[in-house]
Amino acid sequence: MLNAADYGGKEAEIVRALEEDIIFGRLEPGARLVEDVLLARFPVSRHTIRQALYQLEKLGVVTRERNKGAMVRRLSPDEVRQIYEVRELLQRQAALMIPLPASDALIEELMEIHRVYSTHVDAHYLRGIHEANDRFHLTMLSACGNDYLVSSIDHYMRLSLPVRANSLADREELEVSRQHHWLMIEAMKRRDNWVLAQLCVDHLQPSKIFYLREIDKTGDAA
């Protein structure tokens, strides 16, 4: 999984800061990322700013167009549906490949991540929620044993960041997510991969529905 530690010093700070702005809703889908504005905010070279934007583009959360520059990725309803169709396929397959029941060590690791996640949900600490959520799913699905499949799951998780970030501030959605995590842990203790796979697919739906509903409200679907 790519994260800020994969990039060099200042570049990593910019990637993390802008990713946080997207997660926290300070930068909405379609917002322009103007180099001169970023240079005023971050005391670095223009080259470093451009490299940070390039890394965000690789992560799928920023797009760059000629004569328009960089902007926060705005997903159309069709793009959201297509991305989530792929996410459902990938995560279902990974869940079906996990040897069940899972080892005690894996269950304990997932329970600890879930504890951290719950703490952040209670505190409404969005960065912590985002990071613990991704860690939970990648730790669980990595048990499928296929690194290429897990890498693809991580890629599409990143592509869907604008969708997932949109529901991070909603306490009802977070409570549903917390309940789903606990059900997944319980399913990992048993032998029915199909139950686990369906939980993984069901877990993806609330943020997708929330995002599409918000698009419909604002008229962005047009």
ABEGO torsion letter per residue (X at the ends): XBBAAABBBAAAAAAAAAAAAAAAGABBBGBBBBAAAAAAABBBBAAAAAAAAAAAAAAGABBBBBGAEBBBBBBBAAAAAAAAAAAAAAAAAAAAABBOBBBAAAAAAAAAAAAAAAAAAAAGBAAAAAAAAAAAAAAAAAAAGBAAAAAAAAAAAAAAAAAAAAAAABAAAAAAAAAAAAAAAAAAABABAAAAAAAAAAAAAAAAAAAAAAAAAAGAAX
